[in-house]
């Protein structure tokens, strides 16, 4: 997959490196601002199994 992305990016190695860094930053931004907040209510992290005694 990464090889496919690398081959399809325009420019020389430096331009490809900068574009791939920008692409990775965009993916992280979308994940943290849209995907993770949407998925948080669906995850069972608030279901605790330890009782207060």
Backbone as CSV, one residue per row, in Angstrom:
resi,resn,N_x,N_y,N_z,CA_x,CA_y,CA_z,C_x,C_y,C_z
1,UNK,0.822,-1.179,0.000,0.000,0.000,0.000,0.877,1.258,0.000
2,UNK,1.892,1.282,0.856,2.731,2.472,0.926,3.533,2.663,-0.355
3,UNK,3.945,1.563,-0.958,4.639,1.650,-2.237,3.743,2.212,-3.325
4,UNK,2.489,1.827,-3.319,1.538,2.348,-4.299,1.360,3.849,-4.133
5,UNK,1.220,4.301,-2.872,1.083,5.740,-2.615,2.347,6.468,-3.050
6,UNK,3.513,5.926,-2.709,4.781,6.565,-3.055,4.946,6.705,-4.565
7,UNK,4.575,5.674,-5.311,4.705,5.720,-6.769,3.756,6.720,-7.405
8,UNK,2.623,6.984,-6.784,1.632,7.871,-7.383,1.766,9.330,-6.945
9,UNK,2.633,9.610,-5.996,2.869,11.003,-5.614,3.784,11.665,-6.642
10,UNK,3.520,12.923,-6.984,4.367,13.599,-7.961,5.661,14.127,-7.339
11,UNK,6.656,14.378,-8.164,7.882,15.023,-7.721,9.002,14.057,-7.405
12,UNK,10.111,14.650,-6.932,11.276,13.849,-6.554,11.096,13.323,-5.131
13,UNK,12.140,12.740,-4.575,12.034,12.095,-3.264,11.685,13.087,-2.156
14,UNK,12.259,14.297,-2.197,11.963,15.294,-1.157,10.508,15.740,-1.215
15,UNK,9.999,15.963,-2.404,8.599,16.380,-2.559,7.674,15.252,-2.126
16,UNK,8.016,14.035,-2.504,7.205,12.891,-2.097,7.208,12.735,-0.581
17,UNK,8.344,12.962,0.043,8.429,12.849,1.497,7.558,13.905,2.176
18,UNK,7.612,15.131,1.676,6.784,16.193,2.253,5.301,15.931,2.021
19,UNK,4.945,15.465,0.829,3.547,15.157,0.540,3.051,13.981,1.382
20,UNK,3.886,12.980,1.571,3.460,11.850,2.387,3.320,12.255,3.853
21,UNK,4.178,13.158,4.330,4.037,13.676,5.689,2.740,14.466,5.829
22,UNK,2.437,15.308,4.852,1.184,16.069,4.876,-0.024,15.143,4.810
23,UNK,0.075,14.088,4.022,-1.013,13.120,3.919,-1.217,12.397,5.249
24,UNK,-0.136,12.013,5.907,-0.239,11.349,7.208,-0.832,12.290,8.254
25,UNK,-0.440,13.551,8.228,-0.991,14.531,9.172,-2.482,14.736,8.925
26,UNK,-2.895,14.744,7.665,-4.315,14.890,7.339,-5.117,13.691,7.837
27,UNK,-4.563,12.506,7.713,-5.248,11.308,8.197,-5.398,11.357,9.716
28,UNK,-4.354,11.755,10.422,-4.416,11.868,11.882,-5.436,12.919,12.287
29,UNK,-5.478,14.039,11.587,-6.455,15.102,11.879,-7.879,14.587,11.724
30,UNK,-8.147,13.906,10.635,-9.497,13.378,10.390,-9.865,12.341,11.450
31,UNK,-8.916,11.481,11.819,-9.199,10.482,12.839,-9.551,11.124,14.179
32,UNK,-8.731,12.079,14.638,-8.948,12.669,15.951,-10.158,13.593,16.007
33,UNK,-10.510,14.229,14.896,-11.613,15.188,14.932,-12.952,14.624,14.489
34,UNK,-12.971,13.538,13.749,-14.230,13.015,13.244,-14.471,11.552,13.597
35,UNK,-13.508,10.693,13.374,-13.730,9.256,13.549,-13.763,8.870,15.022
36,UNK,-12.766,9.270,15.814,-12.722,8.879,17.211,-13.893,9.450,18.018
37,UNK,-14.273,10.743,17.854,-15.455,11.215,18.590,-16.738,10.476,18.194
38,UNK,-16.847,10.083,16.936,-18.025,9.337,16.510,-18.041,7.943,17.135
39,UNK,-16.881,7.300,17.236,-16.805,5.927,17.723,-16.782,5.821,19.248
40,UNK,-16.516,6.904,19.951,-16.376,6.831,21.406,-17.619,6.292,22.103
41,UNK,-18.828,6.716,21.776,-19.998,6.144,22.477,-20.196,4.658,22.197
42,UNK,-19.631,4.150,21.131,-19.803,2.749,20.775,-18.816,1.825,21.492
43,UNK,-17.785,2.392,22.125,-16.749,1.597,22.778,-17.086,1.380,24.249
44,UNK,-16.759,0.220,24.805,-17.159,-0.099,26.189,-16.164,0.346,27.257
45,UNK,-15.503,1.494,27.092,-14.495,1.904,28.065,-15.098,2.402,29.375
46,UNK,-16.375,2.753,29.385,-17.006,3.230,30.614,-17.629,2.097,31.417
47,UNK,-17.589,0.878,30.910,-18.129,-0.266,31.628,-17.041,-0.842,32.535
48,UNK,-17.091,-0.448,33.800,-16.079,-0.931,34.737,-16.582,-2.174,35.447
49,UNK,-15.670,-3.034,35.839,-16.058,-4.266,36.520,-15.631,-4.279,37.979
50,UNK,-15.009,-3.213,38.460,-14.559,-3.147,39.849,-15.578,-2.349,40.632
51,UNK,-16.063,-2.929,41.723,-17.041,-2.252,42.589,-16.326,-1.561,43.735
52,UNK,-16.918,-0.468,44.219,-16.387,0.198,45.405,-16.807,-0.591,46.635
53,UNK,-15.859,-0.958,47.482,-16.195,-1.743,48.672,-15.782,-1.028,49.924
